[in-house]
Amino acid sequence: MLKPGKLVALPVTAPISGLTWLAQKIAEAAMTEWLDPARIERQLLRLEQQLDAGEIDEAEYELKEAALLDELREIRATLAEEREA
């Protein structure tokens, strides 16, 4: 049962609690998407397609590929740390 003080504050605290919960869920979803290795793998595939189609040259491909592979290593390391925790 709610205490009278909490009952009076409910019209203010309930929306704030709801917004806090929603913000946490959005942050969790964004982090899950950001840490998805498949996202980087799709970008690598698209990059290779751009090279094959002549949209980018070999130098640009290598530069972008290195950045994506670095990001993929970071993601995998972060996921490994989370599994260990």
GUZATI-945765 format. One line per field, with one value per residue: residue number from 1; residue in one letter; x, y, z of N, C-alpha, C in turn. Coordinates in Angstrom, 2 decimals, always signed. Example, Ala and Ser with C-alpha at 12.3 -4.5 7.8 and 13.67 -1.06 7.14 Angstrom:
GUZATI-945765
nr = c(1; 2)
rest = c(A; S)
npx = c(+13.19; +12.85)
npy = c(-5.69; -2.25)
npz = c(+7.80; +7.08)
capx = c(+12.30; +13.67)
capy = c(-4.50; -1.06)
capz = c(+7.80; +7.14)
cpx = c(+13.20; +12.90)
cpy = c(-3.30; +0.03)
cpz = c(+7.80; +7.87)
end
This chain:
GUZATI-945765
nr = c(1; 2; 3; 4; 5; 6; 7; 8; 9; 10; 11; 12; 13; 14; 15; 16; 17; 18; 19; 20; 21; 22; 23; 24; 25; 26; 27; 28; 29; 30; 31; 32; 33; 34; 35; 36; 37; 38; 39; 40; 41; 42; 43; 44; 45; 46; 47; 48; 49; 50; 51; 52; 53; 54; 55; 56; 57; 58; 59; 60; 61; 62; 63; 64; 65; 66; 67; 68; 69; 70; 71; 72; 73; 74; 75; 76; 77; 78; 79; 80; 81; 82; 83; 84; 85)
rest = c(M; L; K; P; G; K; L; V; A; L; P; V; T; A; P; I; S; G; L; T; W; L; A; Q; K; I; A; E; A; A; M; T; E; W; L; D; P; A; R; I; E; R; Q; L; L; R; L; E; Q; Q; L; D; A; G; E; I; D; E; A; E; Y; E; L; K; E; A; A; L; L; D; E; L; R; E; I; R; A; T; L; A; E; E; R; E; A)
npx = c(+0.84; +0.46; +2.09; +0.68; +2.17; +3.60; +1.53; +0.42; +2.54; +2.61; +1.44; +3.53; +5.91; +5.42; +5.28; +7.94; +9.40; +8.55; +9.59; +12.30; +12.65; +11.99; +14.03; +16.24; +15.69; +15.81; +18.49; +19.71; +18.85; +20.05; +22.76; +22.97; +22.50; +24.64; +26.82; +26.70; +28.25; +27.51; +26.64; +28.99; +30.10; +28.26; +28.78; +31.40; +31.00; +29.44; +31.33; +33.21; +31.65; +31.38; +34.00; +34.33; +32.47; +33.66; +33.20; +34.75; +38.30; +41.23; +42.90; +41.17; +39.41; +41.08; +41.72; +39.19; +38.41; +40.33; +39.61; +37.04; +37.63; +39.15; +37.16; +35.48; +37.13; +37.25; +34.55; +34.22; +36.02; +34.82; +32.40; +33.41; +34.47; +32.10; +30.87; +32.56; +32.17)
npy = c(-1.17; +2.24; +4.96; +7.94; +10.31; +9.46; +8.85; +11.35; +12.47; +10.92; +11.74; +13.26; +11.75; +9.31; +9.78; +10.63; +8.41; +6.63; +7.83; +7.65; +4.87; +4.34; +5.76; +4.27; +1.81; +2.54; +3.32; +0.86; -0.64; +0.80; +0.44; -2.32; -2.60; -1.09; -2.59; -4.82; -7.20; -7.95; -5.66; -4.29; -6.20; -6.17; -3.61; -3.95; -5.77; -4.19; -2.23; -3.72; -4.33; -1.77; -1.30; -3.32; -2.41; -0.18; +2.21; +3.20; +3.63; +1.48; +2.45; +4.01; +2.01; +0.31; +2.02; +2.55; -0.06; -0.84; +0.84; -0.12; -2.77; -2.33; -1.27; -3.49; -5.29; -3.93; -4.08; -6.86; -7.32; -5.85; -7.24; -9.71; -9.00; -8.32; -10.80; -12.13; -10.77)
npz = c(+0.00; -0.74; +0.82; +2.25; +1.52; -0.70; -2.39; -2.91; -4.31; -6.54; -9.12; -10.11; -9.79; -11.11; -14.00; -14.34; -13.50; -15.44; -17.76; -17.19; -17.17; -19.85; -21.18; -20.33; -21.57; -24.27; -24.45; -23.88; -26.12; -28.19; -27.56; -27.82; -30.56; -31.52; -30.66; -32.25; -34.10; -36.66; -37.89; -38.61; -40.26; -42.37; -43.33; -44.20; -46.29; -48.01; -48.58; -49.99; -52.21; -53.27; -54.06; -56.00; -57.85; -58.74; -57.51; -55.48; -54.94; -54.61; -52.53; -50.93; -50.21; -48.65; -46.52; -45.35; -44.79; -42.89; -40.75; -40.18; -39.48; -37.19; -35.54; -35.40; -33.99; -31.54; -30.78; -30.50; -28.42; -26.37; -26.12; -25.26; -22.79; -21.46; -21.34; -19.61; -17.28)
capx = c(+0.00; +1.22; +1.99; +0.00; +3.11; +3.90; +0.31; +0.32; +3.61; +2.48; +1.27; +4.82; +6.94; +5.11; +5.79; +9.41; +9.86; +8.28; +10.57; +13.60; +12.62; +12.03; +15.37; +17.13; +15.41; +16.33; +19.95; +20.07; +18.64; +21.09; +24.03; +22.90; +22.68; +25.99; +27.77; +26.37; +29.29; +26.91; +26.56; +30.27; +30.25; +27.46; +29.49; +32.54; +30.47; +29.07; +32.58; +33.76; +30.80; +31.72; +35.28; +34.08; +31.69; +34.46; +32.74; +35.88; +39.55; +41.86; +43.41; +40.02; +38.93; +41.97; +41.58; +37.89; +38.42; +41.12; +38.81; +35.96; +38.20; +39.48; +35.90; +35.03; +37.95; +36.79; +33.24; +34.42; +36.68; +33.80; +31.48; +34.12; +34.53; +30.76; +30.60; +33.38; +31.69)
capy = c(+0.00; +3.49; +5.91; +9.16; +11.22; +8.91; +8.94; +12.74; +12.74; +10.00; +12.39; +13.79; +10.72; +8.25; +10.09; +10.69; +7.02; +6.07; +8.39; +7.06; +3.49; +4.40; +6.18; +3.12; +0.81; +3.08; +3.23; -0.56; -1.04; +1.45; -0.21; -3.65; -2.43; -0.57; -3.67; -5.97; -7.40; -8.08; -4.32; -4.02; -7.17; -5.65; -2.46; -4.49; -6.32; -3.05; -1.61; -4.57; -4.14; -0.48; -1.47; -4.11; -1.61; +0.96; +3.43; +3.68; +3.02; +0.55; +3.18; +4.36; +0.74; -0.15; +2.94; +2.30; -1.43; -0.85; +1.47; -1.04; -3.92; -1.85; -1.18; -4.86; -5.82; -3.29; -4.65; -8.22; -7.24; -5.39; -8.36; -10.72; -8.49; -8.42; -12.21; -12.51; -10.07)
capz = c(+0.00; -0.84; +1.92; +1.79; +0.87; -2.03; -3.17; -3.35; -5.27; -7.67; -10.42; -10.56; -9.83; -12.06; -15.34; -14.31; -13.46; -16.76; -18.70; -16.85; -17.66; -21.31; -21.58; -20.12; -22.61; -25.54; -24.36; -24.01; -27.51; -29.01; -27.27; -28.42; -32.00; -31.76; -30.40; -33.10; -35.11; -37.99; -38.48; -39.24; -41.36; -43.49; -43.89; -44.94; -47.53; -48.86; -49.00; -51.05; -53.38; -53.85; -54.74; -57.20; -58.80; -59.17; -56.84; -54.69; -55.38; -53.67; -51.37; -50.08; -49.68; -47.58; -45.40; -44.70; -44.29; -41.66; -39.70; -39.83; -38.78; -35.84; -34.80; -35.16; -32.91; -30.31; -30.44; -30.02; -27.12; -25.42; -25.89; -24.48; -21.42; -20.88; -21.04; -18.46; -16.07)
cpx = c(+0.89; +1.02; +1.35; +0.94; +3.45; +2.69; +0.13; +1.34; +3.49; +2.27; +2.58; +5.83; +6.66; +5.59; +7.32; +9.98; +9.66; +9.27; +11.95; +13.69; +12.74; +13.41; +16.38; +16.94; +15.95; +17.85; +20.42; +19.93; +19.71; +22.44; +24.06; +23.13; +24.10; +27.03; +27.48; +27.45; +28.73; +26.78; +27.86; +30.49; +29.46; +28.17; +30.72; +32.11; +30.12; +30.31; +33.23; +32.96; +31.11; +33.04; +35.09; +33.35; +32.47; +34.03; +33.83; +37.15; +40.15; +42.35; +42.28; +39.45; +39.77; +41.85; +40.28; +37.83; +39.18; +40.32; +37.69; +36.48; +38.64; +38.22; +35.36; +35.83; +37.52; +35.46; +33.42; +35.09; +35.67; +32.83; +32.13; +34.21; +33.17; +30.42; +31.36; +32.85; +30.49)
cpy = c(+1.24; +4.35; +7.19; +10.13; +10.77; +9.01; +10.36; +13.05; +11.90; +10.70; +12.98; +12.67; +9.63; +8.59; +10.14; +9.28; +6.35; +6.56; +7.83; +5.64; +3.46; +4.78; +5.04; +2.07; +1.27; +2.97; +1.79; -1.04; -0.45; +0.77; -1.61; -3.56; -2.00; -1.69; -4.94; -6.13; -7.50; -6.73; -3.99; -4.96; -6.74; -4.47; -2.91; -5.07; -5.21; -2.35; -2.41; -4.44; -2.81; -0.55; -2.22; -3.32; -0.40; +2.28; +4.04; +3.01; +2.16; +1.25; +3.53; +3.10; +0.30; +0.72; +2.66; +0.90; -1.51; -0.25; +0.53; -2.26; -3.55; -1.80; -2.56; -5.51; -5.23; -3.87; -6.04; -8.24; -6.82; -6.51; -9.45; -10.27; -8.60; -9.86; -12.67; -11.90; -10.74)
cpz = c(+0.00; +0.39; +1.40; +1.07; -0.54; -2.95; -3.72; -4.44; -6.53; -9.02; -10.98; -10.74; -10.86; -13.47; -15.40; -14.29; -14.82; -17.80; -18.44; -17.37; -19.18; -21.81; -21.40; -21.20; -23.96; -25.55; -24.51; -25.46; -28.42; -28.79; -27.88; -29.92; -32.32; -31.61; -31.20; -34.16; -36.53; -38.68; -39.21; -40.42; -42.58; -44.15; -44.68; -46.28; -48.51; -49.40; -50.13; -52.34; -54.07; -54.60; -56.05; -58.28; -59.30; -58.54; -55.96; -55.22; -54.27; -52.40; -50.40; -49.43; -48.48; -46.33; -44.63; -44.11; -42.96; -40.50; -39.24; -39.07; -37.37; -34.98; -34.46; -34.03; -31.56; -29.83; -29.85; -28.65; -26.04; -25.10; -25.04; -23.01; -20.73; -20.51; -19.81; -17.16; -15.47)
end
